[in-house]
Amino acid sequence: MTVSSENGVSSPSAADQLNKKPLATGFLTCFVIEILVYRHILLYHSQSTCTCHSLLSCCVSGQSSLTGLAPLEAVLFDIDGTLCDSDPLHYYAFREMLLEIGFNGGVPISEEFFIDTVAGKHNDDIALVLFPGDLERGLKFVDDKEAMFRRLAAEQLKPLNGLDKVRKWIENHGLKRAAVTNAPRANAELMISILGLSDFFDAVIIGGECEHAKPHPDPYLKGLEALKASKDHTFVFEDSVSGIKAGVAAGMPVIGLATRNPENLLMEAKPAFLIKDYEDPKLLAAEQLKPLKGLDKVRKWVENRGLKRAAVTNAPRENAELMISKLGLSNFFEAVIIGGECDHAKPHPDPYLKGLEALKASKDHTFVFEDSVSGILLSSTRIKLQIFYFPRTL
């Protein structure tokens, strides 16, 4: 049985017609892009998921969604590595000053050591790591190092690519904004001034002036308080593991910037997605991706009936997770099945069979939302799943 809908799911109750009573225990969706339109999400519904009019031309795809933040109220920014690529200056200052005092037997510290031990951390914690038996000396050292950094920054600090575009977008949308950093206030204010953002930020929150610094959520919670903004309508830009953890712990979606830190480490902190800089096409995609009409009603209908659900797609995992996050469905799907990670992608039945296996669901009590010919063929003729079909219009 195939049910067709021209504009998405007309009403949640329509799904009950599948078996004339709600016997379904799960349902699948797929999403794969094709030129201008994304397909949909596995065990839930296909074209009732989203359309995107400006993602990459072929299959592009954390924690919370940006769509789910509407109406958006505020944006919170880290500073080092987020507004500017300052880590090379910090690394140089640490390396040279530690070399002067014979740290590590006079061998210069590596970038790996810097990333693992220093980047994104509060100076008190850095002092304890570098000088575990002499905190007073450690604190004096990091203060001197920050003075050296400020001298370097005054001559060399540059904004990240695309920062000016993001600034204008935020201003044009009338969003509140704050800088939230573990850097000392002298560093933070200098960098903000050099970048021409002194009049841009409504507040500057310093981790060392809070009860706890990042990765504790205190600094971001204080940022929300200063702006009188809700975490449900705010998102964060961050570049460090500790910063991403802090934003996520504060209950906000975090867009991670992979300026210097390894992407695999950043992803362990569970950002919504990662970008290289503010020119990254994924940032534009996240701004413009919209859910199909009625998606929220269907989501609630599925949740109210306790149905299992998964997304099944031929899109790359990174694209899939970006779209799911953007649509506010990160906590909705119990599994995300990627065609390219199966023995065979669609139109082979493998992805849907893997979806059923992941949910421990029977094909006799599961239905699918689909919009692609390949998805429909494998659902209806090969696996005998019942489907809702969404004709695509480009």
C-alpha positions, 0 to 999 in steps of 0.5 A, spaced: 500 500 500 502 506 498 499 513 500 501 519 496 502 526 499 503 532 495 505 537 500 508 532 506 504 529 511 497 532 511 495 530 518 498 525 523 492 521 523 493 519 516 498 514 518 493 510 522 490 508 515 496 504 514 493 498 517 486 501 519 489 501 526 495 503 529 499 497 529 506 500 526 511 499 531 516 503 527 517 507 521 523 509 516 525 515 512 531 517 507 534 523 506 539 524 500 540 530 496 539 531 489 540 538 486 536 542 490 532 538 494 534 533 500 530 527 501 528 524 508 530 521 514 530 513 515 525 510 520 520 516 520 518 520 514 522 522 507 519 528 504 516 530 510 523 532 513 526 538 509 528 541 503 534 546 502 535 551 496 542 552 497 546 546 499 552 543 495 550 540 489 550 533 490 549 530 497 551 534 503 549 533 509 550 534 534 547 536 539 541 541 538 538 544 532 538 551 529 531 550 526 529 548 533 531 555 536 526 559 533 525 565 534 533 566 535 535 570 540 542 570 541 549 568 539 555 566 544 562 566 541 568 564 544 574 568 542 581 565 541 581 560 535 573 562 534 574 569 532 581 569 530 586 564 529 590 566 535 593 559 537 599 559 533 601 566 537 599 562 543 603 556 541 609 560 539 609 564 546 609 558 550 614 554 546 619 560 546 618 561 554 618 554 556 625 553 552 628 559 556 627 555 562 629 548 560 622 545 560 622 538 558 629 538 558 630 543 553 626 540 548 621 545 544 614 543 546 610 540 540 604 542 537 600 536 539 603 537 547 600 544 546 593 542 543 593 536 549 595 540 555 594 548 553 589 549 548 582 552 550 584 551 558 584 556 563 590 559 566 590 556 573 589 549 570 595 550 565 599 552 571 598 546 575 600 542 569 606 545 567 608 546 574 605 541 578 609 542 584 610 550 584 603 553 583 606 560 584 611 559 579 606 557 574 601 562 575 607 567 574 609 564 568 602 564 565 602 571 566 608 573 563 606 568 557 600 572 556 604 579 556 608 576 550 602 574 547 599 581 547 605 583 544 604 578 538 597 579 537 598 587 537 602 586 530 599 579 527 592 578 530 587 577 524 580 575 524 577 568 521 575 568 514 568 570 513 567 573 520 565 580 518 559 576 514 557 573 520 557 579 524 553 583 519 548 577 519 547 577 526 546 585 526 541 585 521 537 580 524 538 584 531 541 578 535 544 579 542 551 577 542 556 575 547 564 573 548 565 567 552 572 566 553 577 562 558 582 568 556 584 573 561 580 579 561 586 583 558 587 578 552 580 578 551 579 586 550 585 586 546 583 581 541 576 584 541 579 591 540 584 589 534 578 585 531 574 591 531 568 588 535 568 592 541 561 595 539 559 589 537 558 585 543 553 586 549 557 582 554 564 579 555 564 573 560 571 571 563 571 564 565 576 566 571 571 571 573 566 565 574 565 560 579 568 555 574 571 556 568 570 552 561 569 546 560 564 547 566 558 551 563 558 556 568 561 561 563 556 560 558 550 560 563 553 567 565 553 569 558 545 567 557 544 571 564 547 577 561 544 577 555 537 575 558 537 570 553 534 563 553 538 557 552 532 554 547 533 560 543 541 561 543 547 557 539 554 557 540 561 558 536 567 554 539 573 551 537 576 547 543 574 541 546 573 544 553 569 550 550 564 545 546 563 541 552 561 547 556 556 550 551 553 543 550 553 542 558 549 549 558 544 546 554 545 549 547 547 547 540 555 548 539 557 550 532 565 547 532 570 551 528 576 546 526 581 552 526 587 548 529 584 542 533 583 535 530 576 534 528 576 527 531 577 530 538 572 536 537 567 531 535 568 527 541 565 533 545 558 533 541 558 539 537 552 540 532 557 540 526 564 543 525 566 548 520 573 550 517 571 558 518 565 562 517 566 561 509 564 554 510 558 552 505 555 548 511 554 554 515 550 557 509 546 550 509 545 550 516 542 557 516 537 556 510 535 548 511 528 548 513 523 543 515 517 540 510 511 543 512 507 539 518 514 535 520 513 537 527 506 534 527 508 528 525 514 528 530 509 529 536 505 523 533 510 518 532 513 520 539 506 520 542 505 513 540 512 510 542 514 508 535 521 506 534 524 511 529 531 511 524 533 515 519 536 511 512 539 515 507 545 515 502 547 522 504 554 522 507 554 521 515 557 528 516 551 531 511 546 527 515 548 529 522 548 536 520 541 536 517 538 532 523 541 537 527 539 543 524 532 540 524 532 539 531 531 531 530 538 529 534 534 526 540 529 523 536 532 518 531 534 512 535 539 510 529 542 513 523 543 508 517 548 511 512 547 507 505 555 508 504 556 504 510 552 498 508 554 493 503 550 496 498 547 503 498 540 504 495 536 502 491 539 495 494 535 494 500 541 493 505 540 500 508 532 499 510 534 492 512 539 495 517 535 500 519 530 494 521 535 491 525 538 497 529 531 498 531 529 490 532 523 492 528 519 487 524 518 489 517 510 487 518 509 493 523 514 498 520 512 503 515 516 508 511 516 515 508 520 516 502 520 521 496 526 517 491 524 512 486 530 508 489 527 508 496 520 507 493 522 501 489 527 498 495 521 499 500 515 497 496 517 491 491 524 488 495 522 488 502 515 489 502 514 495 507 508 500 506 510 507 505 508 514 504 510 517 498 512 524 497 513 526 489 518 531 489 518 538 485 524 541 483 
